[in-house]
Amino acid sequence: MPYQDVFDLFWKQVIESVEEGSFAKLTMAKTIGKPNLRNIFLRPVYSEGDFKVLLKLRYRSVDTEDIEKELTLEEALVVIKPHLKKSFSSVLLFTTTKDVTFKINKKGAGRITEGLPSLRSAMRAVNNIYRPE
């Protein structure tokens, strides 16, 4: 199945984890080649009303400052989706109930696997400090 279709199924699990209150963190990993961008992270944020995430773009070069933005989940999707298959071949969703991994193989097919949770509680970002929920 093309990776875009599988990623849509993966993203539904991200949304479900937010709705259930089990979303802990999302990490884009397994870089393709040697891009300056090393990782992209999403962590839940304390905010008034709507659910928000702290999006962090971490770079390899010490000359490039990491970027942090507070976004809605939909805004974060717009930022991370263009990096699929171009910069990263896997996305890991950590929830308090399970870990979900999305991977793209060399042929462009996507796959989702699930495992036991790595995190017992969600770490929410507050003023750039991560605090357990």
DSSP file (Angstrom, degrees, kcal/mol; ACC not computed):
  #  RESIDUE AA STRUCTURE BP1 BP2  ACC     N-H-->O    O-->H-N    N-H-->O    O-->H-N    TCO  KAPPA ALPHA  PHI   PSI    X-CA   Y-CA   Z-CA
    1    1 A M              0   0    0      0, 0.0   109,-1.9     0, 0.0     5,-0.1   0.000 360.0 360.0 360.0 135.6    0.0    0.0    0.0
    2    2 A P  B >>  -A  109   0A   0      0, 0.0     4,-1.7     0, 0.0     3,-0.7  -0.224 360.0-120.3 -56.2 144.0    1.4    3.5   -0.8
    3    3 A Y  H 3> S+     0   0    0    105,-1.9     4,-2.9     1,-0.2     5,-0.2   0.803 109.0  62.0 -60.6 -30.6    2.9    5.2    2.2
    4    4 A Q  H 3> S+     0   0    0      1,-0.2     4,-1.8     2,-0.2    -1,-0.2   0.913 105.8  46.0 -62.6 -41.9    0.6    8.2    2.0
    5    5 A D  H <> S+     0   0    0     -3,-0.7     4,-1.4     2,-0.2    -1,-0.2   0.900 114.8  47.0 -66.9 -40.7   -2.5    5.9    2.5
    6    6 A V  H  X S+     0   0    0     -4,-1.7     4,-2.3     1,-0.2    -2,-0.2   0.883 109.2  54.5 -68.8 -38.2   -0.8    4.1    5.4
    7    7 A F  H  X S+     0   0    0     -4,-2.9     4,-3.1     1,-0.2    -1,-0.2   0.888 103.2  56.4 -63.1 -37.3    0.3    7.4    6.9
    8    8 A D  H  X S+     0   0    0     -4,-1.8     4,-1.6     2,-0.2    -1,-0.2   0.903 108.7  47.1 -59.5 -40.3   -3.3    8.6    6.9
    9    9 A L  H  X S+     0   0    0     -4,-1.4     4,-1.2     2,-0.2    -2,-0.2   0.897 112.3  50.2 -66.2 -40.6   -4.2    5.5    8.9
   10   10 A F  H >X S+     0   0    0     -4,-2.3     4,-1.5     1,-0.2     3,-0.5   0.923 107.8  52.8 -61.2 -45.1   -1.3    6.2   11.3
   11   11 A W  H 3X S+     0   0    0     -4,-3.1     4,-2.4     1,-0.3    -1,-0.2   0.835 101.8  59.7 -64.8 -32.0   -2.4    9.8   11.7
   12   12 A K  H 3X S+     0   0    0     -4,-1.6     4,-2.5     1,-0.2    -1,-0.3   0.876 104.0  51.5 -60.7 -36.3   -5.9    8.6   12.7
   13   13 A Q  H <X S+     0   0    0     -4,-1.2     4,-2.2    -3,-0.5    -2,-0.2   0.852 106.8  53.4 -68.9 -33.5   -4.2    6.8   15.6
   14   14 A V  H  X S+     0   0    0     -4,-1.5     4,-1.8     2,-0.2    -2,-0.2   0.950 110.9  46.2 -62.2 -48.5   -2.5   10.0   16.5
   15   15 A I  H  X S+     0   0    0     -4,-2.4     4,-2.5     1,-0.2    -2,-0.2   0.910 111.5  51.9 -60.7 -43.9   -5.8   11.8   16.6
   16   16 A E  H  X S+     0   0    0     -4,-2.5     4,-2.3     1,-0.2    -1,-0.2   0.890 107.1  52.8 -60.9 -39.7   -7.4    9.0   18.6
   17   17 A S  H  X>S+     0   0    0     -4,-2.2     5,-2.3     2,-0.2     6,-1.4   0.869 109.9  48.7 -65.7 -35.1   -4.6    9.1   21.2
   18   18 A V  H ><5S+     0   0    0     -4,-1.8     3,-0.7     4,-0.2    -2,-0.2   0.936 111.6  48.8 -66.9 -46.2   -5.2   12.8   21.6
   19   19 A E  H 3<5S+     0   0    0     -4,-2.5    -2,-0.2     1,-0.2    -1,-0.2   0.850 113.9  46.8 -62.1 -35.2   -8.9   12.3   22.0
   20   20 A E  H 3<5S-     0   0    0     -4,-2.3    -1,-0.2    -5,-0.2    -2,-0.2   0.612 111.3-121.5 -80.8 -13.6   -8.3    9.5   24.6
   21   21 A G  T <<5S+     0   0    0     -4,-0.8    -3,-0.2    -3,-0.7   101,-0.2   0.690  84.7 110.3  79.5  18.9   -5.8   11.6   26.5
   22   22 A S      < +     0   0    0     -5,-2.3    74,-1.8    -6,-0.2    75,-0.2   0.479  35.8 121.9-104.3  -4.2   -3.0    9.1   26.0
   23   23 A F  E     +B   95   0B   0     -6,-1.4    72,-0.2    72,-0.2     3,-0.1  -0.418  25.0 162.2 -62.3 126.0   -0.8   11.0   23.5
   24   24 A A  E     -     0   0B   0     70,-2.5    99,-0.5     1,-0.4     2,-0.3   0.742  57.6 -31.6-112.2 -45.1    2.7   11.4   25.0
   25   25 A K  E     -B   94   0B   0     69,-2.0    69,-3.2    18,-0.2    -1,-0.4  -0.965  42.2-144.3-171.5 156.8    5.0   12.3   22.1
   26   26 A L  E     -BC  93  42B   0     16,-2.2    16,-2.5    -2,-0.3     2,-0.4  -0.999  19.0-171.6-131.4 135.3    5.6   11.9   18.4
   27   27 A T  E     -BC  92  41B   0     65,-2.6    65,-3.2    -2,-0.4     2,-0.5  -0.992  16.7-150.8-131.9 130.7    9.1   11.6   16.9
   28   28 A M  E     +BC  91  40B   0     12,-2.9    12,-1.0    -2,-0.4    63,-0.2  -0.888  38.4 154.9 -95.0 127.9   10.2   11.6   13.2
   29   29 A A  E     +B   90   0B   0     61,-2.3    61,-1.4    -2,-0.5    60,-0.8  -0.689  28.6  71.3-140.4-171.1   13.4    9.6   13.0
   30   30 A K  E     -     0   0B   0     -2,-0.2    59,-2.0    58,-0.2    60,-0.2   0.994  69.9-144.3  55.6  72.5   15.6    7.5   10.6
   31   31 A T  E     -B   88   0B   0     57,-0.2     2,-0.6     7,-0.2    57,-0.3  -0.277   4.9-127.9 -65.4 151.4   16.9   10.3    8.4
   32   32 A I  S    S-     0   0    0     55,-2.4     2,-0.2    54,-0.1    -1,-0.1  -0.907  75.4 -24.2-101.7 119.7   17.4    9.7    4.8
   33   33 A G  S    S-     0   0    0     -2,-0.6    -2,-0.0     1,-0.2    54,-0.0  -0.513 108.2 -53.3  75.8-148.6   20.9   10.7    3.7
   34   34 A K        +     0   0    0     -2,-0.2    -1,-0.2     0, 0.0     4,-0.1  -0.501  69.8 170.2-125.4  61.8   22.6   13.2    5.9
   35   35 A P        -     0   0    0      0, 0.0    25,-0.1     0, 0.0    -4,-0.1  -0.327  43.7-122.1 -70.5 157.9   20.2   16.2    6.1
   36   36 A N  S    S+     0   0    0     23,-0.1    24,-3.4    24,-0.1     2,-0.6   0.829  96.4  85.1 -66.7 -31.8   20.9   19.0    8.5
   37   37 A L  E     + D   0  59B   0     22,-0.2    22,-0.3     1,-0.2     3,-0.1  -0.629  56.9 177.1 -74.1 117.6   17.5   18.3   10.1
   38   38 A R  E     -     0   0B   0     20,-2.8     2,-0.3    -2,-0.6    21,-0.2   0.875  57.0  -7.2 -92.9 -43.0   18.1   15.5   12.6
   39   39 A N  E     - D   0  58B   0     19,-1.7    19,-2.7   -10,-0.1     2,-0.4  -0.982  47.4-148.5-150.5 158.2   14.7   15.1   14.3
   40   40 A I  E     -CD  28  57B   0    -12,-1.0   -12,-2.9    -2,-0.3     2,-0.4  -0.998  24.1-172.5-127.9 129.5   11.2   16.5   14.5
   41   41 A F  E     -CD  27  56B   0     15,-2.5    15,-2.5    -2,-0.4     2,-0.4  -0.919  13.3-164.3-122.0 147.1    9.4   16.1   17.8
   42   42 A L  E     +CD  26  55B   0    -16,-2.5   -16,-2.2    -2,-0.4    13,-0.2  -1.000  14.0 173.8-126.0 131.1    5.8   16.8   18.9
   43   43 A R  E     - D   0  54B   0     11,-1.3    11,-3.1    -2,-0.4   -18,-0.2  -0.982  37.1-102.2-131.9 146.5    4.9   17.0   22.6
   44   44 A P  E     - D   0  53B   0      0, 0.0    81,-3.4     0, 0.0     2,-0.4  -0.349  37.9-150.6 -65.7 149.6    1.6   18.0   24.2
   45   45 A V  E     -eD 125  52B   0      7,-2.1     7,-0.6    79,-0.2     2,-0.6  -0.932  18.4-115.5-123.3 143.7    1.4   21.6   25.6
   46   46 A Y        +     0   0    0     79,-1.2     2,-0.3    -2,-0.4     5,-0.1  -0.688  55.1 151.9 -71.4 122.4   -0.6   23.1   28.4
   47   47 A S        -     0   0    0     -2,-0.6     2,-0.4     2,-0.1     5,-0.1  -0.983  51.2 -92.5-150.3 160.1   -2.9   25.6   26.8
   48   48 A E  S    S-     0   0    0     -2,-0.3     2,-1.0     3,-0.0    -2,-0.0  -0.615  92.0 -28.1 -74.7 125.0   -6.2   27.2   27.3
   49   49 A G  S    S+     0   0    0     -2,-0.4    -2,-0.1     0, 0.0    -1,-0.0  -0.585 115.8  60.2  80.2-103.0   -9.0   25.3   25.6
   50   50 A D  S    S-     0   0    0     -2,-1.0     2,-0.3     1,-0.1    -3,-0.1  -0.143  86.5-101.1 -69.3 156.1   -7.7   23.4   22.5
   51   51 A F        +     0   0    0     -5,-0.1    22,-0.5    -7,-0.0     2,-0.3  -0.601  46.4 179.8 -73.0 132.0   -5.1   20.7   22.4
   52   52 A K  E     -D   45   0B   0     -7,-0.6    -7,-2.1    -2,-0.3     2,-0.3  -0.906  15.0-148.6-130.5 160.8   -1.7   22.1   21.2
   53   53 A V  E     -DF  44  71B   0     18,-3.1    18,-2.7    -2,-0.3     2,-0.7  -0.940  17.6-126.9-126.4 152.2    1.7   20.6   20.6
   54   54 A L  E     -DF  43  70B   0    -11,-3.1   -11,-1.3    -2,-0.3     2,-0.5  -0.901  27.9-156.3 -94.4 113.6    5.2   21.9   20.9
   55   55 A L  E     -DF  42  69B   0     14,-3.4    14,-2.4    -2,-0.7     2,-0.5  -0.810  11.0-171.1 -91.5 125.7    6.8   21.2   17.5
   56   56 A K  E     -DF  41  68B   0    -15,-2.5   -15,-2.5    -2,-0.5     2,-0.6  -0.980  12.6-162.9-123.5 124.8   10.6   21.1   17.8
   57   57 A L  E     -DF  40  67B   0     10,-2.8    10,-1.9    -2,-0.5     2,-0.5  -0.929  14.7-161.8-102.1 115.4   12.9   20.9   14.7
   58   58 A R  E     -D   39   0B   0    -19,-2.7   -20,-2.8    -2,-0.6   -19,-1.7  -0.872   4.7-157.4-105.4 129.4   16.3   19.7   15.9
   59   59 A Y  E     -D   37   0B   0     -2,-0.5   -22,-0.2     5,-0.3     7,-0.1  -0.728  19.5-139.9-107.4 153.7   19.3   20.3   13.6
   60   60 A R  S    S+     0   0    0    -24,-3.4     2,-0.2    -2,-0.3    -1,-0.1   0.909  82.4  80.2 -72.9 -45.6   22.7   18.5   13.4
   61   61 A S  S >  S-     0   0    0    -25,-0.3     3,-1.0     1,-0.2    -2,-0.1  -0.418  70.6-147.2 -70.3 133.1   24.7   21.7   12.8
   62   62 A V  T 3  S+     0   0    0      1,-0.2    -1,-0.2    -2,-0.2     4,-0.1   0.685  99.9  64.8 -70.6 -16.2   25.5   23.8   15.9
   63   63 A D  T 3  S+     0   0    0      1,-0.1     2,-0.6     2,-0.1    -1,-0.2   0.678  91.6  71.9 -78.1 -17.8   25.3   26.8   13.6
   64   64 A T  S <  S-     0   0    0     -3,-1.0    -5,-0.3   -28,-0.1     2,-0.2  -0.886  82.7-137.6-103.2 118.6   21.6   26.1   13.0
   65   65 A E        -     0   0    0     -2,-0.6    -2,-0.1     1,-0.1    -3,-0.1  -0.525  23.9-109.2 -76.4 137.5   19.4   26.9   16.0
   66   66 A D        -     0   0    0     -2,-0.2     2,-0.4    -7,-0.1    -8,-0.2  -0.288  32.6-134.8 -59.9 150.0   16.7   24.5   16.8
   67   67 A I  E     -F   57   0B   0    -10,-1.9   -10,-2.8     2,-0.0     2,-0.4  -0.928  20.0-173.3-114.2 134.0   13.2   25.8   16.1
   68   68 A E  E     +F   56   0B   0     -2,-0.4     2,-0.3   -12,-0.2   -12,-0.2  -0.994   7.6 171.4-127.4 134.1   10.2   25.4   18.5
   69   69 A K  E     -F   55   0B   0    -14,-2.4   -14,-3.4    -2,-0.4     2,-0.6  -0.998  30.1-133.8-140.1 141.4    6.6   26.4   17.7
   70   70 A E  E     +F   54   0B   0     -2,-0.3     2,-0.3   -16,-0.2   -16,-0.2  -0.872  44.1 160.3 -94.2 120.6    3.4   25.9   19.5
   71   71 A L  E     -F   53   0B   0    -18,-2.7   -18,-3.1    -2,-0.6     2,-0.1  -0.871  43.2-103.6-135.6 163.3    0.8   24.6   17.0
   72   72 A T     >  -     0   0    0     -2,-0.3     4,-2.2   -20,-0.2   -20,-0.2  -0.430  45.1-105.7 -75.6 166.4   -2.5   22.8   16.7
   73   73 A L  H  > S+     0   0    0    -22,-0.5     4,-2.0     1,-0.2     5,-0.1   0.886 122.5  52.3 -62.4 -38.4   -2.3   19.1   15.6
   74   74 A E  H  > S+     0   0    0      2,-0.2     4,-1.5     1,-0.2    -1,-0.2   0.895 109.4  48.7 -65.6 -40.3   -3.5   20.1   12.2
   75   75 A E  H  > S+     0   0    0      1,-0.2     4,-1.3     2,-0.2    -1,-0.2   0.882 109.8  52.7 -66.4 -38.0   -0.9   22.8   11.8
   76   76 A A  H  X S+     0   0    0     -4,-2.2     4,-2.6     1,-0.2     5,-0.2   0.885 104.3  56.2 -64.3 -38.8    1.8   20.3   12.9
   77   77 A L  H  X S+     0   0    0     -4,-2.0     4,-2.5     1,-0.2    -1,-0.2   0.897 103.6  54.4 -59.8 -40.4    0.7   17.8   10.3
   78   78 A V  H  < S+     0   0    0     -4,-1.5    -1,-0.2     1,-0.2    -2,-0.2   0.851 112.0  45.1 -62.1 -34.7    1.2   20.5    7.6
   79   79 A V  H  < S+     0   0    0     -4,-1.3     4,-0.2    -3,-0.2    -2,-0.2   0.910 119.3  38.0 -76.0 -43.1    4.8   20.9    8.8
   80   80 A I  H >< S+     0   0    0     -4,-2.6     3,-1.6     1,-0.2     4,-0.5   0.821  99.6  72.5 -83.2 -30.0    5.8   17.3    9.1
   81   81 A K  G >< S+     0   0    0     -4,-2.5     3,-1.6     1,-0.3    -1,-0.2   0.869  92.1  56.3 -57.9 -40.9    4.0   15.7    6.2
   82   82 A P  G 3  S+     0   0    0      0, 0.0    -1,-0.3     0, 0.0     4,-0.2   0.721 100.8  61.3 -63.9 -17.0    6.4   17.1    3.5
   83   83 A H  G <>>S+     0   0    0     -3,-1.6     4,-2.4    -4,-0.2     5,-2.3   0.609  77.4 111.3 -84.2 -11.8    9.3   15.5    5.4
   84   84 A L  B <45S-g   88   0B   0     -3,-1.6     2,-0.4    -4,-0.5     5,-0.2  -0.443  96.9  -7.7 -64.8 132.9    8.0   12.0    4.9
   85   85 A K  T  45S+     0   0    0      3,-2.5    -1,-0.2     1,-0.2     4,-0.1   0.138 131.0  70.4  67.5 -20.3   10.1    9.9    2.5
   86   86 A K  T  45S-     0   0    0     -2,-0.4    -2,-0.2    -3,-0.2    -1,-0.2   0.907 124.6  -4.0 -86.6 -50.1   12.2   13.1    1.7
   87   87 A S  T  <5S+     0   0    0     -4,-2.4   -55,-2.4     1,-0.3     2,-0.4   0.681 132.3  37.3-114.1 -29.5   14.0   13.5    5.1
   88   88 A F  E   < -Bg  31  84B   0     -5,-2.3    -3,-2.5   -57,-0.3    -1,-0.3  -0.964  45.7-169.4-133.1 144.4   12.6   10.8    7.3
   89   89 A S  E    S+     0   0B   0    -59,-2.0    15,-2.5   -60,-0.8     2,-0.3   0.414  74.6  42.7-111.0  -0.1   11.5    7.2    6.8
   90   90 A S  E     -BH  29 103B   0    -61,-1.4   -61,-2.3    13,-0.2     2,-0.4  -1.000  53.5-165.6-147.3 151.6    9.8    6.5   10.1
   91   91 A V  E     -BH  28 102B   0     11,-2.4    11,-3.0    -2,-0.3     2,-0.5  -1.000  13.1-156.4-133.4 129.7    7.5    8.2   12.6
   92   92 A L  E     -BH  27 101B   0    -65,-3.2   -65,-2.6    -2,-0.4     2,-0.6  -0.933   1.6-161.8-113.6 126.8    7.0    6.9   16.1
   93   93 A L  E     -BH  26 100B   0      7,-3.4     7,-2.7    -2,-0.5     2,-0.6  -0.930   7.3-163.5-105.2 121.2    3.9    7.7   18.2
   94   94 A F  E     +BH  25  99B   0    -69,-3.2   -70,-2.5    -2,-0.6   -69,-2.0  -0.926  16.7 166.1-106.6 122.6    4.3    7.2   21.9
   95   95 A T  E     -B   23   0B   0      3,-1.7    24,-0.6    -2,-0.6    23,-0.2  -0.783  49.4-110.3-124.0 172.3    1.2    6.9   23.9
   96   96 A T  S    S+     0   0    0    -74,-1.8     3,-0.1    -2,-0.3   -73,-0.1   0.570 118.7  41.0 -79.5  -7.1    0.5    5.8   27.5
   97   97 A T  S    S-     0   0    0      1,-0.4     2,-0.3   -75,-0.2    -1,-0.2   0.669 126.9 -13.5-111.1 -24.4   -1.3    2.7   26.1
   98   98 A K        -     0   0    0     18,-0.2    -3,-1.7   -76,-0.2     2,-0.4  -0.981  56.1-117.0-167.6 161.9    1.0    1.6   23.2
   99   99 A D  E     -HI  94 115B   0     16,-2.1    16,-2.5    -2,-0.3     2,-0.4  -0.924  27.7-164.0-105.9 137.2    3.8    2.6   20.8
  100  100 A V  E     -HI  93 114B   0     -7,-2.7    -7,-3.4    -2,-0.4     2,-0.5  -0.987   1.3-163.8-125.3 128.9    2.9    2.9   17.1
  101  101 A T  E     -HI  92 113B   0     12,-3.1    12,-2.4    -2,-0.4     2,-0.5  -0.947   4.6-164.4-117.2 130.5    5.6    3.0   14.4
  102  102 A F  E     -HI  91 112B   0    -11,-3.0   -11,-2.4    -2,-0.5     2,-0.4  -0.957  16.6-179.0-109.9 127.7    5.1    4.1   10.8
  103  103 A K  E     -HI  90 111B   0      8,-2.6     8,-1.9    -2,-0.5     2,-0.5  -0.964  20.6-151.5-130.3 146.8    7.8    3.1    8.4
  104  104 A I  E     - I   0 110B   0    -15,-2.5     6,-0.2    -2,-0.4     2,-0.1  -0.972  19.4-148.8-113.5 126.0    8.4    3.7    4.7
  105  105 A N    >   -     0   0    0      4,-2.7     3,-1.9    -2,-0.5  -102,-0.1  -0.309  34.3 -93.7 -86.9 177.8   10.4    1.0    2.9
  106  106 A K  T 3  S+     0   0    0      1,-0.3    -1,-0.1     2,-0.1    -2,-0.0   0.726 124.5  57.8 -65.0 -22.4   12.7    1.7   -0.1
  107  107 A K  T 3  S-     0   0    0      2,-0.1    -1,-0.3     1,-0.0    -3,-0.0   0.455 120.2-107.0 -86.9  -1.0    9.9    0.8   -2.6
  108  108 A G  S <  S+     0   0    0     -3,-1.9  -105,-1.9     1,-0.3     2,-0.3   0.605  73.8 137.6  88.2  12.0    7.7    3.5   -1.1
  109  109 A A  B     -A    2   0A   0   -107,-0.2    -4,-2.7  -106,-0.1    -1,-0.3  -0.711  43.9-138.5 -91.7 144.0    5.3    1.2    0.8
  110  110 A G  E     -I  104   0B   0   -109,-1.9     2,-0.3    -2,-0.3    -6,-0.2  -0.681  17.8-174.0-101.2 156.2    4.2    2.1    4.3
  111  111 A R  E     -I  103   0B   0     -8,-1.9    -8,-2.6    -2,-0.3     2,-0.4  -0.994  11.1-152.9-148.7 142.7    3.8   -0.2    7.3
  112  112 A I  E     -I  102   0B   0     -2,-0.3     2,-0.3   -10,-0.2   -10,-0.2  -0.963  14.4-180.0-117.6 133.1    2.4    0.3   10.8
  113  113 A T  E     -I  101   0B   0    -12,-2.4   -12,-3.1    -2,-0.4     2,-0.3  -0.955  11.1-152.3-128.1 152.4    3.5   -1.8   13.8
  114  114 A E  E     +I  100   0B   0     -2,-0.3     2,-0.3   -14,-0.2   -14,-0.2  -0.921  17.6 166.7-124.0 149.7    2.4   -1.6   17.4
  115  115 A G  E     -I   99   0B   0    -16,-2.5   -16,-2.1    -2,-0.3     3,-0.1  -0.865  44.2 -61.9-146.5-179.5    4.2   -2.5   20.6
  116  116 A L        -     0   0    0     -2,-0.3   -18,-0.2   -18,-0.2     2,-0.1  -0.323  68.1 -88.4 -66.3 152.2    4.0   -2.1   24.3
  117  117 A P        -     0   0    0      0, 0.0    -1,-0.1     0, 0.0   -21,-0.1  -0.386  28.5-164.4 -68.0 137.7    4.1    1.5   25.6
  118  118 A S  S    S+     0   0    0    -23,-0.2     2,-0.4    -2,-0.1   -22,-0.1   0.715  77.6  54.7 -86.0 -25.8    7.5    3.0   26.4
  119  119 A L        -     0   0    0    -24,-0.6    -1,-0.1     1,-0.1     3,-0.1  -0.901  58.5-165.9-115.8 137.7    6.1    5.8   28.4
  120  120 A R  S    S+     0   0    0     -2,-0.4     2,-0.3     1,-0.2    -1,-0.1   0.713  79.0  23.6 -92.1 -23.4    3.8    5.5   31.4
  121  121 A S  S    S-     0   0    0    -26,-0.1     2,-0.3   -97,-0.0    -1,-0.2  -0.976  84.9-104.3-141.0 155.7    2.7    9.1   31.5
  122  122 A A        -     0   0    0     -2,-0.3    11,-1.9  -101,-0.2     2,-0.7  -0.568  26.1-142.2 -78.6 139.6    2.5   12.0   29.0
  123  123 A M  E     - J   0 132B   0    -99,-0.5     2,-0.4    -2,-0.3     7,-0.0  -0.916  18.0-157.8-102.0 115.9    5.2   14.7   29.3
  124  124 A R  E     - J   0 131B   0      7,-2.5     7,-2.5    -2,-0.7     2,-0.5  -0.766  14.3-125.7 -97.2 139.6    3.7   18.0   28.6
  125  125 A A  E     +eJ  45 130B   0    -81,-3.4   -79,-1.2    -2,-0.4     2,-0.4  -0.708  30.3 175.4 -85.5 127.7    5.8   20.9   27.4
  126  126 A V  E >  S- J   0 129B   0      3,-2.6     3,-1.9    -2,-0.5   -79,-0.0  -0.954  73.2 -24.4-134.7 114.1    5.5   24.1   29.6
  127  127 A N  T 3  S-     0   0    0     -2,-0.4     3,-0.1     1,-0.3    -1,-0.1   0.902 125.2 -53.1  49.8  45.8    7.8   27.0   28.8
  128  128 A N  T 3  S+     0   0    0      1,-0.2     2,-0.5     0, 0.0    -1,-0.3   0.604 118.2 112.7  66.2  14.3   10.3   24.7   27.2
  129  129 A I  E <   -J  126   0B   0     -3,-1.9    -3,-2.6     2,-0.0     2,-0.5  -0.975  63.9-136.6-115.6 128.9   10.4   22.5   30.3
  130  130 A Y  E     -J  125   0B   0     -2,-0.5    -5,-0.2    -5,-0.2    -7,-0.0  -0.732  26.0-177.7 -88.0 126.6    9.0   19.0   30.1
  131  131 A R  E     -J  124   0B   0     -7,-2.5    -7,-2.5    -2,-0.5     2,-0.0  -0.969  28.5-112.6-125.6 138.6    6.8   18.0   33.0
  132  132 A P  E      J  123   0B   0      0, 0.0    -9,-0.2     0, 0.0   -10,-0.0  -0.367 360.0 360.0 -67.1 149.2    5.1   14.7   33.7
  133  133 A E              0   0    0    -11,-1.9   -10,-0.1    -2,-0.0   -11,-0.0   0.456 360.0 360.0 -76.9 360.0    1.3   14.8   33.7
